[in-house]
Amino acid sequence: MLSVLRREQPEAFAELRAIASKPPAAPGARSVAAGRDIGIAITGDGNSVVTADGATYVSGDHLDFRDATFHEPVIGVQHVRHTYETRPGIPHPVPDDWPSAKDMEPLAHGVRPTRRVNGLPPLPPYAERDIDDAVRSALLADSAGKFVVVLGEPYAGKTRTALQGIAEAMPDVRVYAPGRGEDLRVLPTVLRGRPEPYVLWLDDLDVHLEAGGGGLEPRLLAQLTGQGVVLVATLREVAYDELRQTADGRLLDLAHIVEVPREWSVGERRRALKAGDVRLADAALHSGPEGIAAYLAVGPQLWEDWQRARRADRHPRGHALVRAAIDLARCGLRGPLPQHLLTKVHEGYEDVTALEREPLADALAWAAEKRFGVLPLLCGGEAGMWEAAPYLVDVMLKGEGHPTVDSAVWDVALEVAHTDTAYDHKAVVETAREAFRRAAEAGDGRAMLRLGLLAESLGERVVAEDWFRRAAEAGQTAAAGRLGRMLMERGEEKEAELFLETAAEAGDSEAATLLGKLLLGRARRWLGAGSDAGVPEAAHLLGDLRLGSGEFDRAWVHYLNAEECGYAAVARSSGVHALLTGSSEVAEVFLTRAVEAGDEVAASLLKVARGELAMHDPEEYFGGDEDGRAYPLDATHYGLVMEKQGHLDKALVQYEKGHAHGDSYGAYRVAVLLEKQGKSDEAKTWYRKAADMGHPAAKKALGGNPDTVKE
């Protein structure tokens, strides 16, 4: 042994020789252990040890130090026979304190938590797996001691399945669950002489193999199973493959292995649905190949990851994109969504900042990354389609206190569902109606307005009117405008006026216009009554209304009535009437009176009547730059000027520009011009374009049925 020490550890050998060369300690030195006094001297050849009592030990001999007394430091090699007794200071496990299998708390023994729901226990009830019988059979096999390993991918449900198997197969058996890295060599001694069976629970078997020399190994396994202990362990497939490449893999040859698949079968999902827990039901319906266990365990971690990403220094755009997918799903657009739709929606979130810090590609890559190797926040599909993780949608739909979906998102969802047959329009409408109804019942006037708009879009006018009225009473001026329009269409002008005025004063231009039309009609009525009663001012004003509408003859009658009453202020209006009807001399007479009465507007008109001020040249009036006219309709009007002047090619160019600007009359004029040129087929095409844009004359030219014309 000394020769080996000298060869392999020369420094230790030199230290040992130096210590041995010192003289023995004085007699009477206190012994540190009972036994004979040993003084050590190493002989010159370095291969022998001479003790104080004269005994000589040569290389290869064994010196028993256990009963010796040492007066100097000693370096030696001691071989210890393993008895698996506890080290001093470390208490023995007490089997009587171990829980029985039926009382083991799953969360305390490796089962991962899931979403908490008020009124429900922390974990859902166990949903039976197809392999349960195999686990129980392995645990109840005839042999006394057993080693059962439940194998599977991460988040496949290994731990819950194994614990349930123990609880059902041996409910009253006590279970010992050592901590990670805990020395297991003490167990044979602790359990020696105890006739009752015990279970050793080793969740994640691989971490219990290298416990500083005190982990599970074949000899210890044989001792435990020989004493009737049932060892139950879980093991990830990756760890299994790694162990098979090491010496520890020999243990797996001694195990009864039961494999748990991650994906759940139809029967397993059916049993989960019937378990009476909303979390299991959601998981059974919405989990994919990752399986119910992964859905329940990874889901809460996905939620936390998404929530934290909102910060400006993390992934704000990624957070917003996921939120857009969730919100659209909450609206009823279930299934993959096009990327451009997520992009459009996520940019509208005013409460999410710093989007510009994260490029779109980076945000999508972050959201599509699988968390824990199982689930991403956004599931990518073909052709740029994305879908939010179902767990996130379920939490938002089932949980309380989450923000409501923005109105702009609802608008997008309803529009998409209406135009894209890939989505269930009816489902989206009903989802929207229910969401708005809940908010309306809570007093949300905006929700009342949205219910009215939704009903109106579906042709439900009675329902729409009722919600518009309730929303208007709740202070929604937009609803007042809508209600005013509906009342106007029904002829209830007096009631409509109040709502239209409310909306107009709030800035509703359409309501203001409609109110103006209502008041204009009412003005005609009452000015007519005043004119009939002989009030000259009423006759004058009514004449102006008639003239502006092109009712020249009726306007002239009202002007004459005012003149008969000696109302001189009507002079300018009479002059304008004469000017418009081509009576310049008559116009000059009336306008001269008005000018001499101080009417500055009449002064300009008088110059026109006298020929001193020429009217605008048509080409100058309608002309513009090369790219278009000053007003949308001018291109068509200028084309008509060109046509009258015989410039048909130029006219056609201007008509086509007018059509491009959205003027149906431009398309109609193209058709007329082509028809004049004998190009009837081309003319029909343009009549059809004009008719599709709503032009009445084009529809008439097509016989009232644009669809009969072939392009």
C-alpha positions in Angstrom: 0.0 0.0 0.0 2.9 2.4 0.9 4.5 1.8 -2.5 1.2 2.6 -4.2 0.9 5.8 -2.1 4.5 6.8 -2.9 3.9 6.2 -6.6 0.5 7.8 -7.0 0.6 10.5 -4.3 4.3 11.4 -3.7 3.4 14.6 -1.8 1.2 12.7 0.7 3.8 10.0 1.0 6.5 12.6 1.8 4.3 14.1 4.5 3.5 10.8 6.0 7.3 9.9 6.1 8.1 13.2 7.7 5.5 12.7 10.4 6.7 9.1 11.1 10.4 10.2 11.5 9.5 12.4 14.5 10.3 10.8 17.9 7.3 9.3 19.9 5.4 11.6 22.2 6.2 11.6 25.9 4.7 8.8 28.0 1.3 9.5 29.4 0.0 11.3 26.4 -3.8 11.2 26.3 -5.3 8.7 24.0 -8.0 9.7 21.6 -9.3 6.2 21.2 -9.2 3.1 23.4 -6.6 0.5 22.4 -2.9 -0.1 22.1 -0.3 2.6 21.7 1.0 2.8 18.2 4.2 4.7 17.2 4.9 4.6 13.5 8.3 4.5 11.8 8.8 4.0 8.1 11.9 2.0 7.2 14.5 3.2 4.9 13.3 1.2 2.0 10.0 2.9 2.3 8.0 -0.3 2.1 7.7 -1.2 5.8 6.0 0.3 8.8 7.3 -0.5 12.4 5.0 0.1 15.3 6.0 0.9 18.9 5.2 -2.6 20.0 7.7 -4.0 17.6 5.3 -5.3 15.0 6.4 -4.8 11.4 3.9 -4.3 8.6 5.1 -4.5 5.0 3.5 -3.1 1.9 0.2 -4.7 1.3 -0.6 -5.3 5.0 -3.5 -3.7 6.6 -3.2 -1.7 9.8 -6.3 -1.5 12.0 -6.6 2.0 13.3 -9.9 1.6 15.1 -8.4 0.6 18.5 -5.2 2.6 18.2 -3.9 5.6 20.2 -2.2 8.3 18.1 0.4 10.8 19.4 1.1 12.4 16.1 -1.0 13.3 13.0 -1.4 10.2 10.9 -2.2 9.9 7.2 -3.6 6.6 6.0 -6.1 5.0 3.7 -9.2 3.4 5.3 -11.6 1.1 3.5 -15.1 1.3 5.0 -17.7 -1.4 4.5 -21.0 0.3 3.7 -23.6 -0.4 6.3 -25.9 2.5 5.1 -26.2 3.8 8.6 -27.0 7.5 9.1 -24.2 9.9 9.6 -23.9 11.5 13.1 -26.1 14.6 13.4 -28.6 13.5 10.7 -31.9 12.2 12.1 -33.3 8.9 10.9 -36.5 9.1 8.8 -39.5 8.1 10.9 -41.8 5.7 9.0 -44.6 6.3 11.4 -44.7 9.9 10.4 -44.9 9.2 6.7 -48.2 9.9 5.0 -50.4 7.1 3.6 -50.7 6.9 -0.1 -54.3 8.1 -0.1 -53.3 11.2 2.0 -50.5 12.4 -0.2 -50.9 16.0 -1.3 -50.3 16.1 -5.1 -49.0 19.7 -5.2 -46.5 18.8 -2.4 -45.2 15.8 -4.3 -44.4 17.1 -7.8 -47.8 17.8 -9.5 -47.7 21.2 -11.1 -50.3 23.9 -10.3 -52.9 25.1 -12.7 -55.3 28.0 -12.9 -57.2 28.8 -9.7 -61.0 29.2 -9.9 -63.1 30.6 -7.2 -65.1 27.9 -5.4 -63.0 25.1 -6.8 -60.1 23.2 -5.2 -56.5 24.1 -6.2 -56.3 21.1 -8.6 -59.0 19.6 -10.8 -60.1 16.1 -10.0 -58.1 13.3 -11.6 -59.2 12.4 -15.1 -58.7 8.7 -15.7 -56.0 7.8 -18.2 -56.0 4.8 -20.5 -52.8 3.5 -18.8 -54.2 3.5 -15.3 -54.8 -0.2 -15.3 -51.3 -0.9 -16.4 -49.9 1.2 -13.5 -52.1 -0.5 -11.0 -51.2 -3.9 -12.3 -47.5 -3.2 -12.0 -48.0 -2.0 -8.4 -50.1 -5.0 -7.5 -47.9 -7.7 -9.1 -47.2 -10.9 -7.1 -43.7 -10.0 -6.1 -43.2 -8.3 -2.8 -40.8 -5.6 -3.7 -41.3 -3.7 -7.0 -39.7 -1.0 -9.0 -42.2 0.8 -11.3 -41.1 3.7 -13.5 -43.7 5.9 -15.1 -42.1 7.3 -18.3 -43.2 10.2 -20.5 -42.5 13.6 -22.1 -42.5 16.7 -20.0 -46.0 17.8 -18.9 -47.5 14.5 -20.0 -49.1 13.9 -16.6 -46.6 11.3 -15.3 -46.6 12.5 -11.6 -50.3 12.8 -11.2 -50.9 9.4 -12.9 -48.3 7.7 -10.7 -49.6 9.2 -7.5 -53.1 8.3 -8.4 -52.0 4.7 -9.1 -50.3 4.4 -5.7 -53.4 5.9 -3.9 -55.7 3.4 -5.7 -53.5 0.3 -5.5 -52.3 0.7 -2.0 -54.2 3.5 -0.3 -53.1 2.7 3.3 -49.4 2.1 2.6 -47.1 4.7 4.0 -45.0 6.6 1.5 -41.5 8.1 1.9 -40.7 11.0 -0.5 -37.1 12.0 0.0 -35.8 15.4 -1.0 -33.6 15.8 -4.1 -30.1 14.7 -3.3 -31.1 13.0 0.0 -29.0 10.0 1.1 -31.1 6.9 0.6 -28.6 4.4 2.1 -30.2 4.7 5.6 -33.5 3.2 4.4 -32.7 -0.5 4.8 -31.6 0.1 8.3 -34.7 2.2 9.1 -37.1 -0.3 7.7 -35.4 -3.5 9.0 -37.7 -5.6 11.0 -40.9 -3.8 9.9 -43.3 -6.3 8.3 -45.7 -3.8 6.7 -45.0 -2.7 3.1 -43.7 0.8 2.3 -43.5 2.9 -0.9 -40.5 5.0 -1.9 -41.6 7.9 -4.1 -38.9 9.2 -6.4 -40.3 11.9 -8.7 -37.7 12.6 -11.5 -35.7 9.4 -10.9 -32.5 10.8 -12.4 -32.0 13.4 -9.6 -32.1 10.6 -7.0 -29.2 8.6 -8.6 -26.4 10.9 -7.8 -26.9 12.0 -4.3 -23.2 12.4 -3.2 -22.8 8.6 -3.2 -26.1 8.1 -1.4 -28.4 7.8 -4.4 -30.2 4.8 -5.7 -28.0 2.1 -7.2 -28.6 -1.7 -7.9 -27.3 -3.0 -4.6 -29.5 -0.5 -2.6 -32.4 -1.3 -4.9 -32.0 -5.0 -4.2 -31.9 -4.4 -0.5 -35.1 -2.3 -0.6 -37.1 -4.6 -2.8 -35.9 -7.5 -0.7 -37.5 -5.9 2.3 -40.8 -5.6 0.4 -40.4 -1.9 -0.5 -42.3 -0.7 -3.6 -40.3 1.9 -5.5 -42.3 4.2 -7.7 -40.5 6.7 -9.9 -41.2 9.1 -12.7 -38.8 9.8 -15.5 -38.6 12.1 -18.5 -37.9 10.5 -21.9 -34.8 12.7 -22.4 -33.4 11.6 -19.0 -34.2 8.0 -19.9 -32.2 8.3 -23.1 -29.3 9.9 -21.2 -29.3 7.3 -18.5 -29.1 4.5 -21.0 -25.7 5.9 -22.1 -24.3 5.7 -18.5 -23.7 3.0 -15.9 -26.8 4.2 -14.0 -28.8 2.9 -16.8 -28.5 -0.6 -15.3 -31.3 0.4 -12.9 -33.7 0.7 -15.8 -33.2 -3.0 -16.6 -34.7 -3.8 -13.2 -37.7 -1.5 -13.6 -41.3 -2.2 -14.8 -41.7 0.8 -17.2 -45.2 2.2 -18.0 -45.2 4.9 -20.6 -47.7 7.9 -20.4 -48.4 9.5 -23.8 -48.6 13.3 -23.9 -51.6 13.5 -26.3 -54.9 12.4 -24.8 -57.2 9.9 -26.5 -60.8 10.6 -27.4 -61.9 8.5 -24.4 -59.6 10.3 -22.0 -61.0 13.7 -23.2 -64.5 12.4 -22.8 -63.9 11.4 -19.2 -62.3 14.8 -18.6 -65.4 16.6 -19.9 -67.5 14.6 -17.5 -65.4 15.3 -14.5 -67.4 18.4 -13.5 -64.5 20.9 -13.5 -64.5 23.8 -15.9 -60.7 23.7 -16.1 -60.7 20.1 -17.3 -63.6 20.8 -19.6 -61.7 23.7 -21.2 -58.6 21.6 -21.6 -60.5 18.7 -23.1 -62.1 21.0 -25.7 -59.2 23.2 -26.6 -55.9 21.4 -26.0 -54.3 20.0 -29.0 -51.5 17.5 -29.4 -49.8 18.9 -26.3 -52.6 17.2 -24.2 -54.7 18.1 -21.3 -52.0 17.9 -18.6 -49.7 20.2 -20.5 -52.6 22.6 -21.1 -53.3 22.8 -17.4 -49.7 23.0 -16.2 -48.1 25.2 -18.9 -51.0 27.5 -19.3 -50.5 29.6 -16.2 -46.9 30.0 -17.0 -47.8 31.2 -20.5 -50.2 33.7 -18.9 -47.4 35.1 -16.7 -45.0 35.3 -19.5 -47.4 37.2 -21.6 -48.4 39.6 -18.9 -44.7 40.5 -18.0 -43.9 41.1 -21.7 -46.0 44.3 -21.7 -43.2 46.4 -20.2 -41.5 48.7 -22.6 -38.1 47.0 -21.9 -39.4 43.5 -22.8 -41.7 42.7 -25.7 -44.5 45.3 -25.9 -45.3 44.7 -29.6 -45.2 40.9 -29.0 -47.6 41.4 -26.1 -49.9 43.6 -28.2 -50.0 41.1 -31.1 -51.0 38.3 -28.7 -53.6 40.5 -27.2 -55.0 41.3 -30.6 -55.3 37.5 -31.3 -57.0 37.0 -27.9 -59.4 39.9 -28.4 -60.5 38.8 -31.8 -61.0 35.3 -30.5 -63.1 36.8 -27.7 -65.2 38.5 -30.3 -65.9 35.1 -31.9 -63.3 34.9 -34.6 -62.1 31.5 -33.5 -59.4 29.8 -35.6 -56.3 31.1 -37.4 -56.2 34.9 -38.2 -54.3 36.6 -41.0 -51.2 38.5 -39.9 -52.4 41.8 -41.4 -55.5 41.6 -39.2 -53.4 41.2 -36.0 -51.1 44.1 -37.2 -54.1 46.3 -37.8 -55.7 45.7 -34.4 -52.6 45.7 -32.3 -51.6 49.2 -33.4 -54.8 50.6 -32.1 -54.2 49.8 -28.4 -53.6 53.2 -26.9 -52.6 51.7 -23.5 -49.6 49.8 -24.9 -46.5 51.9 -25.4 -43.1 51.6 -26.9 -44.2 49.4 -29.9 -41.5 51.1 -32.0 -38.8 49.5 -29.9 -39.5 46.0 -31.2 -39.6 45.1 -34.9 -42.6 43.2 -36.1 -40.6 40.2 -37.1 -38.9 40.0 -33.7 -42.2 40.3 -31.9 -43.8 37.5 -33.9 -40.7 35.3 -33.4 -40.9 35.8 -29.6 -44.6 35.1 -29.5 -44.2 31.9 -31.6 -41.5 30.4 -29.5 -42.6 27.3 -27.5 -42.5 27.8 -23.8 -41.1 24.8 -21.9 -40.9 23.0 -25.2 -44.6 22.6 -25.3 -46.8 25.7 -26.1 -46.3 29.1 -27.8 -48.3 32.2 -27.1 -49.1 32.5 -30.8 -49.5 29.3 -32.9 -48.3 29.9 -36.4 -49.9 28.3 -39.4 -49.7 28.4 -43.2 -49.8 31.6 -45.3 -49.1 33.9 -42.3 -52.0 32.8 -40.2 -51.8 33.0 -36.4 -53.9 31.8 -33.5 -53.7 32.7 -29.8 -52.9 29.9 -27.3 -56.4 28.6 -26.4 -55.5 28.7 -22.7 -55.1 32.5 -22.8 -58.4 32.9 -24.6 -60.2 30.7 -22.0 -58.8 32.6 -19.1 -59.9 35.9 -20.6 -63.4 34.5 -21.4 -63.9 32.8 -18.0 -62.1 35.2 -15.7 -63.5 38.4 -14.2 -61.8 41.7 -14.0 -60.1 41.6 -17.4 -60.4 44.6 -19.7 -63.4 44.6 -22.1 -62.7 44.3 -25.9 -62.2 47.8 -27.4 -65.0 49.1 -29.7 -62.6 49.3 -32.6 -61.8 45.6 -32.2 -65.5 44.7 -32.3 -65.9 46.8 -35.4 -63.1 44.9 -37.1 -64.4 41.5 -36.0 -67.9 42.2 -37.2 -66.7 43.4 -40.5 -64.4 40.5 -41.0 -67.1 38.0 -40.1 -69.5 39.7 -42.5 -67.1 39.5 -45.4 -65.0 36.4 -44.8 -66.8 33.0 -44.9 -64.0 31.4 -43.0 -65.6 32.7 -39.8 -69.1 32.2 -38.3 -70.8 35.5 -38.8 -73.8 34.4 -36.7 -71.6 33.4 -33.8 -69.7 36.7 -33.9 -72.9 38.6 -33.9 -74.4 36.7 -31.0 -71.1 37.0 -29.1 -71.1 40.8 -29.7 -74.8 41.1 -28.7 -74.2 39.2 -25.4 -71.1 41.3 -24.6 -72.9 44.5 -25.3 -76.0 43.4 -23.4 -74.0 42.7 -20.2 -72.4 46.1 -20.4 -75.7 47.8 -21.2 -77.4 46.2 -18.2 -74.6 47.7 -16.1 -75.5 51.1 -17.3 -72.9 51.5 -20.1 -74.5 53.9 -22.6 -71.9 53.2 -25.2 -72.9 49.5 -25.1 -76.5 50.5 -25.6 -75.5 52.5 -28.7 -73.6 49.5 -30.1 -76.6 47.2 -29.5 -78.6 49.7 -31.6 -76.1 49.8 -34.4 -75.8 46.0 -34.4 -79.6 45.6 -34.6 -79.8 48.3 -37.3 -77.2 46.5 -39.4 -79.3 43.3 -39.2 -82.5 45.1 -40.2 -84.0 44.9 -36.7 -85.4 48.4 -36.7 -87.7 48.1 -33.7 -85.0 46.7 -31.6 -82.5 49.3 -32.9 -84.8 52.2 -32.1 -85.4 51.0 -28.6 -81.6 50.8 -27.9 -80.9 54.1 -29.6 -83.5 55.8 -27.3 -82.0 54.2 -24.2 -78.6 55.2 -25.3 -79.7 58.8 -26.0 -81.2 59.0 -22.6 -77.9 57.8 -21.2 -76.1 60.8 -22.9 -74.9 59.2 -26.1 -75.3 62.0 -28.6 -74.5 59.6 -31.5 -77.5 57.6 -30.5 -79.6 60.7 -30.5 -78.6 61.4 -34.1 -79.4 57.8 -35.2 -82.8 58.0 -33.5 -83.5 61.3 -35.1 -82.9 59.8 -38.5 -85.2 56.9 -37.9 -88.0 59.2 -36.7 -87.5 61.4 -39.7 -87.8 58.4 -42.0 -91.1 57.5 -40.3 -92.4 61.1 -40.7 -92.3 62.0 -37.0 -90.4 65.2 -37.6 -91.4 67.0 -34.4 -90.0 64.3 -32.2 -87.0 63.9 -34.5 -86.0 67.5 -34.2 -85.1 67.4 -30.6 -82.7 64.4 -31.0 -81.2 65.8 -34.2 -80.5 69.1 -32.6 -78.8 67.3 -29.6 -76.6 65.4 -32.0 -75.9 68.4 -34.2 -74.8 70.5 -31.2 -72.4 67.7 -30.3 -70.7 68.0 -33.7 -72.7 65.4 -35.7 -72.6 66.9 -39.2 -75.0 64.4 -40.7 -77.5 65.2 -38.0 -77.0 68.9 -38.5 -77.6 68.5 -42.3 -80.8 66.5 -41.7 -82.0 69.0 -39.1 -81.3 71.8 -41.7 -83.4 69.9 -44.2 -86.2 69.4 -41.7 -86.1 73.1 -40.7 -86.0 74.2 -44.4 -89.1 72.2 -45.1 -90.7 73.7 -42.1 -89.6 77.2 -43.2 -91.3 76.7 -46.5 -94.5 75.8 -44.8 -94.5 78.7 -42.4 -93.2 81.3 -44.9 -96.0 80.2 -47.2 -98.5 80.8 -44.5 -97.0 84.3 -43.9 -97.0 85.0 -47.6 -100.7 83.9 -48.0 -101.5 86.3 -45.1 -100.0 89.2 -47.0 -96.6 89.5 -45.2 -94.2 90.9 -47.8 -91.0 89.7 -46.0 -92.4 86.2 -45.9 -93.2 86.3 -49.6 -89.6 87.6 -50.3 -87.9 84.8 -48.3 -90.1 82.2 -49.8 -89.3 83.4 -53.2 -85.6 83.1 -52.5 -86.1 79.5 -51.4 -88.0 78.8 -54.6 -85.4 80.4 -56.7 -82.6 78.5 -55.1 -84.5 75.3 -55.9 -84.8 76.3 -59.6 -88.6 77.0 -59.3 -88.3 80.2 -61.2 -92.0 80.8 -62.0 -93.1 80.2 -58.4 -90.3 82.4 -57.1 -91.4 85.2 -59.4 -95.0 85.0 -58.1 -93.7 85.5 -54.5 -91.5 88.5 -55.5 -94.5 90.1 -57.2 -96.5 89.6 -54.0 -93.8 91.4 -52.0 -93.7 94.3 -54.6 -97.5 94.7 -54.4 -97.1 95.4 -50.8 -94.4 98.0 -51.5 -91.5 95.9 -50.1 -88.5 97.5 -51.8 -86.0 95.0 -50.3 -87.1 92.5 -52.8 -85.4 94.4 -55.6 -82.1 92.4 -55.7 -83.9 89.1 -55.7 -86.1 90.3 -58.6 -83.0 91.4 -60.4 -81.3 88.0 -60.0 -84.4 86.3 -61.3 -84.5 88.5 -64.4 -80.7 87.9 -64.9 -81.1 84.2 -64.7 -84.1 84.1 -67.1 -82.1 86.2 -69.7 -83.9 89.5 -69.2 -80.8 91.7 -68.8 -82.7 95.1 -69.1 -85.3 94.1 -66.5 -82.5 92.9 -64.3 -80.7 96.2 -64.6 -83.8 98.1 -63.5 -84.2 96.1 -60.3 -80.5 95.9 -59.5 -80.1 99.7 -60.0 -82.8 100.2 -57.3 -81.0 97.8 -55.0 -77.6 99.5 -55.6 -78.9 102.9 -54.9 -80.3 101.6 -51.7 -76.8 100.5 -50.6 -76.8 96.8 -51.6 -73.1 96.1 -52.5 -73.8 92.6 -53.7 -76.3 94.0 -56.2 -73.5 96.3 -57.5 -71.5 93.4 -58.8 -74.6 91.8 -60.4 -75.4 95.1 -62.1 -72.1 95.0 -63.9 -72.9 91.6 -65.2 -76.3 92.8 -66.4 -74.7 95.7 -68.2 -72.1 93.5 -69.8 -69.3 95.2 -67.9 -68.2 92.0 -66.2 -67.9 88.9 -68.3 -68.8 85.4 -67.0 -66.0 82.8 -66.5 -64.8 81.1 -69.6 -65.8 77.4 -69.3 -62.3 76.1 -70.0 -60.9 78.5 -67.4 -63.6 77.7 -64.9 -63.3 73.9 -65.1 -59.6 73.8 -66.1 -56.9 72.5 -63.7 -53.5 71.0 -63.6 -52.5 67.9 -65.6 -53.2 65.5 -62.7 -56.8 66.4 -62.2 -59.4 69.1 -61.4 -59.7 71.4 -58.5 -62.9 69.5 -57.5 -63.9 65.8 -58.0 -66.6 66.6 -60.5 -64.7 69.1 -62.6 -63.0 66.5 -64.8 -66.3 65.3 -66.1 -67.6 68.8 -66.5 -64.5 69.9 -68.4 -64.9 66.8 -70.6 -68.4 67.9 -71.5 -67.0 71.3 -72.6 -64.5 69.5 -74.8 -67.3 67.4 -76.3 -69.3 70.5 -77.1 -66.3 72.0 -78.7 -65.8 68.8 -80.8 -62.7 67.6 -79.1 -64.0 64.0 -78.5 -60.7 62.4 -77.7 -60.0 65.0 -75.0 -63.5 64.7 -73.8 -63.1 60.9 -73.4 -59.9 61.4 -71.4 -61.6 63.8 -69.0 -64.6 61.5 -68.6 -62.4 58.6 -67.7 -60.6 60.8 -65.1 -64.0 61.8 -63.6 -64.9 58.1 -63.3 -61.5 57.4 -61.7 -62.3 60.2 -59.1 -65.6 58.3 -58.3 -68.0 60.3 -60.4 -70.7 58.0 -61.9 -71.6 60.8 -64.4 -68.1 60.5 -65.9 -68.7 56.8 -66.6 -72.2 57.6 -68.0 -70.7 60.3 -70.4 -68.1 57.8 -71.6 -71.0 55.4 -72.4 -73.0 58.1 -74.2 -70.0 59.2 -76.3 -69.1 55.6 -77.3 -72.7 55.0 -78.2 -72.7 58.1 -80.4 -69.6 56.7 -82.1 -71.4 53.4 -82.8 -69.4 51.4 -80.3 -72.4 49.7 -78.6 -70.6 46.9 -76.8 -68.1 49.3 -75.2 -70.9 51.6 -74.4 -72.8 48.9 -72.5 -69.7 48.2 -70.5 -69.5 51.8 -69.4 -73.3 52.0 -68.8 -72.8 49.0 -66.5 -70.0 50.8 -64.6 -72.1 53.9 -64.2 -75.2 51.9 -63.1 -73.1 50.0 -60.6 -72.1 53.4 -59.2 -75.8 54.3 -58.9 -76.3 56.7 -61.8 -80.1 56.8 -62.6 -79.7 57.5 -66.4 -77.3 54.6 -66.8 -79.8 52.2 -65.1 -82.5 53.5 -67.4 -80.4 53.0 -70.4 -79.9 49.3 -69.3 -83.6 48.8 -68.9 -83.4 49.0 -65.2 -81.4 45.7 -64.9 -77.6 46.2 -65.0 -77.0 42.5 -64.5 -78.4 41.8 -68.0 -75.5 43.5 -69.6 -72.5 41.3 -70.3 -69.0 42.7 -69.8 
